[in-house]
Amino acid sequence: MTEPAKKRPEFRNINALTDLPSYRLPAAGVVSILHRISGVLMFALMPFIIWMFDKSI
């Protein structure tokens, strides 16, 4: 019981400009992020796509 307690790990805030480029993700992580980005992009462009289909008829 005289042993010192283990030091708890520090969790720091992530600075998007300096810390994120140095993070190494596995391939599944990169694919997951790209899949989410493509889904948001498709959802955001849906009105434009519908308008283009309407004009093509």
mmCIF file of the N, C-alpha and C atoms, coordinates in Angstrom:
data_MODEL
# 
_entry.id   MODEL 
# 
loop_
_atom_site.group_PDB 
_atom_site.id 
_atom_site.type_symbol 
_atom_site.label_atom_id 
_atom_site.label_alt_id 
_atom_site.label_comp_id 
_atom_site.label_asym_id 
_atom_site.label_entity_id 
_atom_site.label_seq_id 
_atom_site.pdbx_PDB_ins_code 
_atom_site.Cartn_x 
_atom_site.Cartn_y 
_atom_site.Cartn_z 
_atom_site.occupancy 
_atom_site.B_iso_or_equiv 
_atom_site.pdbx_formal_charge 
_atom_site.auth_seq_id 
_atom_site.auth_comp_id 
_atom_site.auth_asym_id 
_atom_site.auth_atom_id 
_atom_site.pdbx_PDB_model_num 
ATOM 1   N N  . MET A 1 1  ? 0.806   -1.208 0.000   1.00 0.00 ? 1  MET A N  1 
ATOM 2   C CA . MET A 1 1  ? 0.000   0.000  0.000   1.00 0.00 ? 1  MET A CA 1 
ATOM 3   C C  . MET A 1 1  ? 0.844   1.265  0.000   1.00 0.00 ? 1  MET A C  1 
ATOM 4   N N  . THR A 1 2  ? 2.119   1.115  0.128   1.00 0.00 ? 2  THR A N  1 
ATOM 5   C CA . THR A 1 2  ? 2.989   2.289  0.107   1.00 0.00 ? 2  THR A CA 1 
ATOM 6   C C  . THR A 1 2  ? 3.380   2.692  -1.308  1.00 0.00 ? 2  THR A C  1 
ATOM 7   N N  . GLU A 1 3  ? 2.939   1.912  -2.311  1.00 0.00 ? 3  GLU A N  1 
ATOM 8   C CA . GLU A 1 3  ? 3.260   2.252  -3.698  1.00 0.00 ? 3  GLU A CA 1 
ATOM 9   C C  . GLU A 1 3  ? 2.464   3.479  -4.127  1.00 0.00 ? 3  GLU A C  1 
ATOM 10  N N  . PRO A 1 4  ? 3.081   4.364  -4.883  1.00 0.00 ? 4  PRO A N  1 
ATOM 11  C CA . PRO A 1 4  ? 2.330   5.534  -5.356  1.00 0.00 ? 4  PRO A CA 1 
ATOM 12  C C  . PRO A 1 4  ? 1.291   5.105  -6.394  1.00 0.00 ? 4  PRO A C  1 
ATOM 13  N N  . ALA A 1 5  ? 0.208   5.838  -6.438  1.00 0.00 ? 5  ALA A N  1 
ATOM 14  C CA . ALA A 1 5  ? -0.852  5.545  -7.401  1.00 0.00 ? 5  ALA A CA 1 
ATOM 15  C C  . ALA A 1 5  ? -0.343  5.814  -8.814  1.00 0.00 ? 5  ALA A C  1 
ATOM 16  N N  . LYS A 1 6  ? -0.852  5.057  -9.769  1.00 0.00 ? 6  LYS A N  1 
ATOM 17  C CA . LYS A 1 6  ? -0.448  5.265  -11.158 1.00 0.00 ? 6  LYS A CA 1 
ATOM 18  C C  . LYS A 1 6  ? -0.932  6.629  -11.635 1.00 0.00 ? 6  LYS A C  1 
ATOM 19  N N  . LYS A 1 7  ? -0.090  7.269  -12.406 1.00 0.00 ? 7  LYS A N  1 
ATOM 20  C CA . LYS A 1 7  ? -0.469  8.568  -12.946 1.00 0.00 ? 7  LYS A CA 1 
ATOM 21  C C  . LYS A 1 7  ? -1.531  8.371  -14.026 1.00 0.00 ? 7  LYS A C  1 
ATOM 22  N N  . ARG A 1 8  ? -2.586  9.135  -13.927 1.00 0.00 ? 8  ARG A N  1 
ATOM 23  C CA . ARG A 1 8  ? -3.670  9.031  -14.902 1.00 0.00 ? 8  ARG A CA 1 
ATOM 24  C C  . ARG A 1 8  ? -3.235  9.637  -16.231 1.00 0.00 ? 8  ARG A C  1 
ATOM 25  N N  . PRO A 1 9  ? -3.721  9.076  -17.343 1.00 0.00 ? 9  PRO A N  1 
ATOM 26  C CA . PRO A 1 9  ? -3.343  9.641  -18.650 1.00 0.00 ? 9  PRO A CA 1 
ATOM 27  C C  . PRO A 1 9  ? -3.980  11.013 -18.854 1.00 0.00 ? 9  PRO A C  1 
ATOM 28  N N  . GLU A 1 10 ? -3.278  11.846 -19.588 1.00 0.00 ? 10 GLU A N  1 
ATOM 29  C CA . GLU A 1 10 ? -3.800  13.173 -19.900 1.00 0.00 ? 10 GLU A CA 1 
ATOM 30  C C  . GLU A 1 10 ? -4.508  13.132 -21.245 1.00 0.00 ? 10 GLU A C  1 
ATOM 31  N N  . PHE A 1 11 ? -5.685  13.710 -21.283 1.00 0.00 ? 11 PHE A N  1 
ATOM 32  C CA . PHE A 1 11 ? -6.425  13.847 -22.528 1.00 0.00 ? 11 PHE A CA 1 
ATOM 33  C C  . PHE A 1 11 ? -6.452  15.326 -22.865 1.00 0.00 ? 11 PHE A C  1 
ATOM 34  N N  . ARG A 1 12 ? -5.878  15.656 -23.987 1.00 0.00 ? 12 ARG A N  1 
ATOM 35  C CA . ARG A 1 12 ? -5.773  17.060 -24.364 1.00 0.00 ? 12 ARG A CA 1 
ATOM 36  C C  . ARG A 1 12 ? -6.716  17.363 -25.511 1.00 0.00 ? 12 ARG A C  1 
ATOM 37  N N  . ASN A 1 13 ? -7.064  18.630 -25.628 1.00 0.00 ? 13 ASN A N  1 
ATOM 38  C CA . ASN A 1 13 ? -7.890  19.057 -26.748 1.00 0.00 ? 13 ASN A CA 1 
ATOM 39  C C  . ASN A 1 13 ? -7.097  18.913 -28.041 1.00 0.00 ? 13 ASN A C  1 
ATOM 40  N N  . ILE A 1 14 ? -7.794  18.611 -29.107 1.00 0.00 ? 14 ILE A N  1 
ATOM 41  C CA . ILE A 1 14 ? -7.153  18.408 -30.402 1.00 0.00 ? 14 ILE A CA 1 
ATOM 42  C C  . ILE A 1 14 ? -7.261  19.699 -31.206 1.00 0.00 ? 14 ILE A C  1 
ATOM 43  N N  . ASN A 1 15 ? -6.136  20.208 -31.646 1.00 0.00 ? 15 ASN A N  1 
ATOM 44  C CA . ASN A 1 15 ? -6.115  21.357 -32.532 1.00 0.00 ? 15 ASN A CA 1 
ATOM 45  C C  . ASN A 1 15 ? -6.216  20.822 -33.959 1.00 0.00 ? 15 ASN A C  1 
ATOM 46  N N  . ALA A 1 16 ? -7.259  21.208 -34.665 1.00 0.00 ? 16 ALA A N  1 
ATOM 47  C CA . ALA A 1 16 ? -7.534  20.631 -35.978 1.00 0.00 ? 16 ALA A CA 1 
ATOM 48  C C  . ALA A 1 16 ? -6.431  20.922 -36.995 1.00 0.00 ? 16 ALA A C  1 
ATOM 49  N N  . LEU A 1 17 ? -5.759  22.042 -36.870 1.00 0.00 ? 17 LEU A N  1 
ATOM 50  C CA . LEU A 1 17 ? -4.758  22.401 -37.875 1.00 0.00 ? 17 LEU A CA 1 
ATOM 51  C C  . LEU A 1 17 ? -3.409  21.745 -37.626 1.00 0.00 ? 17 LEU A C  1 
ATOM 52  N N  . THR A 1 18 ? -3.046  21.529 -36.369 1.00 0.00 ? 18 THR A N  1 
ATOM 53  C CA . THR A 1 18 ? -1.711  21.003 -36.100 1.00 0.00 ? 18 THR A CA 1 
ATOM 54  C C  . THR A 1 18 ? -1.711  19.535 -35.696 1.00 0.00 ? 18 THR A C  1 
ATOM 55  N N  . ASP A 1 19 ? -2.741  19.071 -35.006 1.00 0.00 ? 19 ASP A N  1 
ATOM 56  C CA . ASP A 1 19 ? -2.734  17.705 -34.488 1.00 0.00 ? 19 ASP A CA 1 
ATOM 57  C C  . ASP A 1 19 ? -3.346  16.685 -35.441 1.00 0.00 ? 19 ASP A C  1 
ATOM 58  N N  . LEU A 1 20 ? -4.396  17.057 -36.149 1.00 0.00 ? 20 LEU A N  1 
ATOM 59  C CA . LEU A 1 20 ? -5.094  16.076 -36.985 1.00 0.00 ? 20 LEU A CA 1 
ATOM 60  C C  . LEU A 1 20 ? -4.256  15.524 -38.135 1.00 0.00 ? 20 LEU A C  1 
ATOM 61  N N  . PRO A 1 21 ? -3.432  16.326 -38.814 1.00 0.00 ? 21 PRO A N  1 
ATOM 62  C CA . PRO A 1 21 ? -2.626  15.726 -39.890 1.00 0.00 ? 21 PRO A CA 1 
ATOM 63  C C  . PRO A 1 21 ? -1.641  14.666 -39.407 1.00 0.00 ? 21 PRO A C  1 
ATOM 64  N N  . SER A 1 22 ? -1.269  14.702 -38.139 1.00 0.00 ? 22 SER A N  1 
ATOM 65  C CA . SER A 1 22 ? -0.303  13.724 -37.642 1.00 0.00 ? 22 SER A CA 1 
ATOM 66  C C  . SER A 1 22 ? -0.968  12.443 -37.147 1.00 0.00 ? 22 SER A C  1 
ATOM 67  N N  . TYR A 1 23 ? -2.301  12.401 -37.069 1.00 0.00 ? 23 TYR A N  1 
ATOM 68  C CA . TYR A 1 23 ? -2.996  11.195 -36.626 1.00 0.00 ? 23 TYR A CA 1 
ATOM 69  C C  . TYR A 1 23 ? -2.955  10.162 -37.744 1.00 0.00 ? 23 TYR A C  1 
ATOM 70  N N  . ARG A 1 24 ? -2.721  8.924  -37.392 1.00 0.00 ? 24 ARG A N  1 
ATOM 71  C CA . ARG A 1 24 ? -2.687  7.850  -38.389 1.00 0.00 ? 24 ARG A CA 1 
ATOM 72  C C  . ARG A 1 24 ? -3.885  6.951  -38.158 1.00 0.00 ? 24 ARG A C  1 
ATOM 73  N N  . LEU A 1 25 ? -4.783  6.938  -39.116 1.00 0.00 ? 25 LEU A N  1 
ATOM 74  C CA . LEU A 1 25 ? -5.985  6.117  -39.027 1.00 0.00 ? 25 LEU A CA 1 
ATOM 75  C C  . LEU A 1 25 ? -5.797  4.848  -39.843 1.00 0.00 ? 25 LEU A C  1 
ATOM 76  N N  . PRO A 1 26 ? -6.424  3.759  -39.406 1.00 0.00 ? 26 PRO A N  1 
ATOM 77  C CA . PRO A 1 26 ? -6.423  2.573  -40.264 1.00 0.00 ? 26 PRO A CA 1 
ATOM 78  C C  . PRO A 1 26 ? -7.289  2.832  -41.498 1.00 0.00 ? 26 PRO A C  1 
ATOM 79  N N  . ALA A 1 27 ? -7.164  1.970  -42.485 1.00 0.00 ? 27 ALA A N  1 
ATOM 80  C CA . ALA A 1 27 ? -7.907  2.155  -43.740 1.00 0.00 ? 27 ALA A CA 1 
ATOM 81  C C  . ALA A 1 27 ? -9.408  2.234  -43.495 1.00 0.00 ? 27 ALA A C  1 
ATOM 82  N N  . ALA A 1 28 ? -9.915  1.432  -42.569 1.00 0.00 ? 28 ALA A N  1 
ATOM 83  C CA . ALA A 1 28 ? -11.354 1.452  -42.283 1.00 0.00 ? 28 ALA A CA 1 
ATOM 84  C C  . ALA A 1 28 ? -11.785 2.807  -41.726 1.00 0.00 ? 28 ALA A C  1 
ATOM 85  N N  . GLY A 1 29 ? -10.932 3.454  -40.957 1.00 0.00 ? 29 GLY A N  1 
ATOM 86  C CA . GLY A 1 29 ? -11.259 4.768  -40.418 1.00 0.00 ? 29 GLY A CA 1 
ATOM 87  C C  . GLY A 1 29 ? -11.334 5.823  -41.503 1.00 0.00 ? 29 GLY A C  1 
ATOM 88  N N  . VAL A 1 30 ? -10.391 5.776  -42.434 1.00 0.00 ? 30 VAL A N  1 
ATOM 89  C CA . VAL A 1 30 ? -10.393 6.731  -43.544 1.00 0.00 ? 30 VAL A CA 1 
ATOM 90  C C  . VAL A 1 30 ? -11.623 6.519  -44.418 1.00 0.00 ? 30 VAL A C  1 
ATOM 91  N N  . VAL A 1 31 ? -11.944 5.272  -44.716 1.00 0.00 ? 31 VAL A N  1 
ATOM 92  C CA . VAL A 1 31 ? -13.119 4.965  -45.544 1.00 0.00 ? 31 VAL A CA 1 
ATOM 93  C C  . VAL A 1 31 ? -14.391 5.426  -44.846 1.00 0.00 ? 31 VAL A C  1 
ATOM 94  N N  . SER A 1 32 ? -14.462 5.251  -43.537 1.00 0.00 ? 32 SER A N  1 
ATOM 95  C CA . SER A 1 32 ? -15.639 5.675  -42.783 1.00 0.00 ? 32 SER A CA 1 
ATOM 96  C C  . SER A 1 32 ? -15.831 7.184  -42.858 1.00 0.00 ? 32 SER A C  1 
ATOM 97  N N  . ILE A 1 33 ? -14.754 7.931  -42.693 1.00 0.00 ? 33 ILE A N  1 
ATOM 98  C CA . ILE A 1 33 ? -14.851 9.391  -42.755 1.00 0.00 ? 33 ILE A CA 1 
ATOM 99  C C  . ILE A 1 33 ? -15.255 9.837  -44.157 1.00 0.00 ? 33 ILE A C  1 
ATOM 100 N N  . LEU A 1 34 ? -14.651 9.247  -45.186 1.00 0.00 ? 34 LEU A N  1 
ATOM 101 C CA . LEU A 1 34 ? -15.005 9.612  -46.562 1.00 0.00 ? 34 LEU A CA 1 
ATOM 102 C C  . LEU A 1 34 ? -16.446 9.242  -46.886 1.00 0.00 ? 34 LEU A C  1 
ATOM 103 N N  . HIS A 1 35 ? -16.938 8.138  -46.325 1.00 0.00 ? 35 HIS A N  1 
ATOM 104 C CA . HIS A 1 35 ? -18.319 7.720  -46.549 1.00 0.00 ? 35 HIS A CA 1 
ATOM 105 C C  . HIS A 1 35 ? -19.284 8.728  -45.934 1.00 0.00 ? 35 HIS A C  1 
ATOM 106 N N  . ARG A 1 36 ? -18.965 9.210  -44.750 1.00 0.00 ? 36 ARG A N  1 
ATOM 107 C CA . ARG A 1 36 ? -19.822 10.217 -44.111 1.00 0.00 ? 36 ARG A CA 1 
ATOM 108 C C  . ARG A 1 36 ? -19.816 11.523 -44.903 1.00 0.00 ? 36 ARG A C  1 
ATOM 109 N N  . ILE A 1 37 ? -18.634 11.935 -45.366 1.00 0.00 ? 37 ILE A N  1 
ATOM 110 C CA . ILE A 1 37 ? -18.538 13.182 -46.135 1.00 0.00 ? 37 ILE A CA 1 
ATOM 111 C C  . ILE A 1 37 ? -19.329 13.073 -47.432 1.00 0.00 ? 37 ILE A C  1 
ATOM 112 N N  . SER A 1 38 ? -19.234 11.931 -48.117 1.00 0.00 ? 38 SER A N  1 
ATOM 113 C CA . SER A 1 38 ? -19.970 11.768 -49.372 1.00 0.00 ? 38 SER A CA 1 
ATOM 114 C C  . SER A 1 38 ? -21.477 11.746 -49.124 1.00 0.00 ? 38 SER A C  1 
ATOM 115 N N  . GLY A 1 39 ? -21.913 11.179 -48.005 1.00 0.00 ? 39 GLY A N  1 
ATOM 116 C CA . GLY A 1 39 ? -23.339 11.176 -47.680 1.00 0.00 ? 39 GLY A CA 1 
ATOM 117 C C  . GLY A 1 39 ? -23.870 12.571 -47.424 1.00 0.00 ? 39 GLY A C  1 
ATOM 118 N N  . VAL A 1 40 ? -23.110 13.379 -46.704 1.00 0.00 ? 40 VAL A N  1 
ATOM 119 C CA . VAL A 1 40 ? -23.528 14.763 -46.445 1.00 0.00 ? 40 VAL A CA 1 
ATOM 120 C C  . VAL A 1 40 ? -23.564 15.546 -47.747 1.00 0.00 ? 40 VAL A C  1 
ATOM 121 N N  . LEU A 1 41 ? -22.579 15.331 -48.601 1.00 0.00 ? 41 LEU A N  1 
ATOM 122 C CA . LEU A 1 41 ? -22.534 16.028 -49.883 1.00 0.00 ? 41 LEU A CA 1 
ATOM 123 C C  . LEU A 1 41 ? -23.724 15.647 -50.766 1.00 0.00 ? 41 LEU A C  1 
ATOM 124 N N  . MET A 1 42 ? -24.046 14.366 -50.825 1.00 0.00 ? 42 MET A N  1 
ATOM 125 C CA . MET A 1 42 ? -25.195 13.928 -51.624 1.00 0.00 ? 42 MET A CA 1 
ATOM 126 C C  . MET A 1 42 ? -26.496 14.506 -51.070 1.00 0.00 ? 42 MET A C  1 
ATOM 127 N N  . PHE A 1 43 ? -26.630 14.549 -49.743 1.00 0.00 ? 43 PHE A N  1 
ATOM 128 C CA . PHE A 1 43 ? -27.839 15.105 -49.138 1.00 0.00 ? 43 PHE A CA 1 
ATOM 129 C C  . PHE A 1 43 ? -27.942 16.604 -49.423 1.00 0.00 ? 43 PHE A C  1 
ATOM 130 N N  . ALA A 1 44 ? -26.821 17.307 -49.336 1.00 0.00 ? 44 ALA A N  1 
ATOM 131 C CA . ALA A 1 44 ? -26.838 18.750 -49.565 1.00 0.00 ? 44 ALA A CA 1 
ATOM 132 C C  . ALA A 1 44 ? -27.136 19.086 -51.026 1.00 0.00 ? 44 ALA A C  1 
ATOM 133 N N  . LEU A 1 45 ? -26.708 18.239 -51.958 1.00 0.00 ? 45 LEU A N  1 
ATOM 134 C CA . LEU A 1 45 ? -26.920 18.509 -53.380 1.00 0.00 ? 45 LEU A CA 1 
ATOM 135 C C  . LEU A 1 45 ? -28.238 17.950 -53.916 1.00 0.00 ? 45 LEU A C  1 
ATOM 136 N N  . MET A 1 46 ? -29.025 17.307 -53.071 1.00 0.00 ? 46 MET A N  1 
ATOM 137 C CA . MET A 1 46 ? -30.276 16.697 -53.531 1.00 0.00 ? 46 MET A CA 1 
ATOM 138 C C  . MET A 1 46 ? -31.231 17.701 -54.198 1.00 0.00 ? 46 MET A C  1 
ATOM 139 N N  . PRO A 1 47 ? -31.463 18.907 -53.642 1.00 0.00 ? 47 PRO A N  1 
ATOM 140 C CA . PRO A 1 47 ? -32.351 19.845 -54.348 1.00 0.00 ? 47 PRO A CA 1 
ATOM 141 C C  . PRO A 1 47 ? -31.835 20.215 -55.738 1.00 0.00 ? 47 PRO A C  1 
ATOM 142 N N  . PHE A 1 48 ? -30.529 20.386 -55.880 1.00 0.00 ? 48 PHE A N  1 
ATOM 143 C CA . PHE A 1 48 ? -29.955 20.711 -57.185 1.00 0.00 ? 48 PHE A CA 1 
ATOM 144 C C  . PHE A 1 48 ? -30.141 19.559 -58.166 1.00 0.00 ? 48 PHE A C  1 
ATOM 145 N N  . ILE A 1 49 ? -29.960 18.340 -57.713 1.00 0.00 ? 49 ILE A N  1 
ATOM 146 C CA . ILE A 1 49 ? -30.124 17.167 -58.580 1.00 0.00 ? 49 ILE A CA 1 
ATOM 147 C C  . ILE A 1 49 ? -31.576 17.031 -59.025 1.00 0.00 ? 49 ILE A C  1 
ATOM 148 N N  . ILE A 1 50 ? -32.510 17.249 -58.103 1.00 0.00 ? 50 ILE A N  1 
ATOM 149 C CA . ILE A 1 50 ? -33.936 17.180 -58.458 1.00 0.00 ? 50 ILE A CA 1 
ATOM 150 C C  . ILE A 1 50 ? -34.272 18.274 -59.463 1.00 0.00 ? 50 ILE A C  1 
ATOM 151 N N  . TRP A 1 51 ? -33.735 19.478 -59.256 1.00 0.00 ? 51 TRP A N  1 
ATOM 152 C CA . TRP A 1 51 ? -33.980 20.576 -60.185 1.00 0.00 ? 51 TRP A CA 1 
ATOM 153 C C  . TRP A 1 51 ? -33.417 20.248 -61.570 1.00 0.00 ? 51 TRP A C  1 
ATOM 154 N N  . MET A 1 52 ? -32.228 19.642 -61.613 1.00 0.00 ? 52 MET A N  1 
ATOM 155 C CA . MET A 1 52 ? -31.637 19.266 -62.897 1.00 0.00 ? 52 MET A CA 1 
ATOM 156 C C  . MET A 1 52 ? -32.487 18.218 -63.614 1.00 0.00 ? 52 MET A C  1 
ATOM 157 N N  . PHE A 1 53 ? -33.006 17.239 -62.872 1.00 0.00 ? 53 PHE A N  1 
ATOM 158 C CA . PHE A 1 53 ? -33.889 16.246 -63.486 1.00 0.00 ? 53 PHE A CA 1 
ATOM 159 C C  . PHE A 1 53 ? -35.167 16.899 -64.002 1.00 0.00 ? 53 PHE A C  1 
ATOM 160 N N  . ASP A 1 54 ? -35.693 17.871 -63.265 1.00 0.00 ? 54 ASP A N  1 
ATOM 161 C CA . ASP A 1 54 ? -36.911 18.559 -63.682 1.00 0.00 ? 54 ASP A CA 1 
ATOM 162 C C  . ASP A 1 54 ? -36.669 19.339 -64.976 1.00 0.00 ? 54 ASP A C  1 
ATOM 163 N N  . LYS A 1 55 ? -35.529 19.969 -65.099 1.00 0.00 ? 55 LYS A N  1 
ATOM 164 C CA . LYS A 1 55 ? -35.221 20.751 -66.297 1.00 0.00 ? 55 LYS A CA 1 
ATOM 165 C C  . LYS A 1 55 ? -34.901 19.872 -67.500 1.00 0.00 ? 55 LYS A C  1 
ATOM 166 N N  . SER A 1 56 ? -34.518 18.631 -67.275 1.00 0.00 ? 56 SER A N  1 
ATOM 167 C CA . SER A 1 56 ? -34.144 17.766 -68.393 1.00 0.00 ? 56 SER A CA 1 
ATOM 168 C C  . SER A 1 56 ? -35.358 17.179 -69.114 1.00 0.00 ? 56 SER A C  1 
ATOM 169 N N  . ILE A 1 57 ? -36.511 17.276 -68.508 1.00 0.00 ? 57 ILE A N  1 
ATOM 170 C CA . ILE A 1 57 ? -37.722 16.697 -69.127 1.00 0.00 ? 57 ILE A CA 1 
ATOM 171 C C  . ILE A 1 57 ? -38.345 17.663 -70.111 1.00 0.00 ? 57 ILE A C  1 
# 
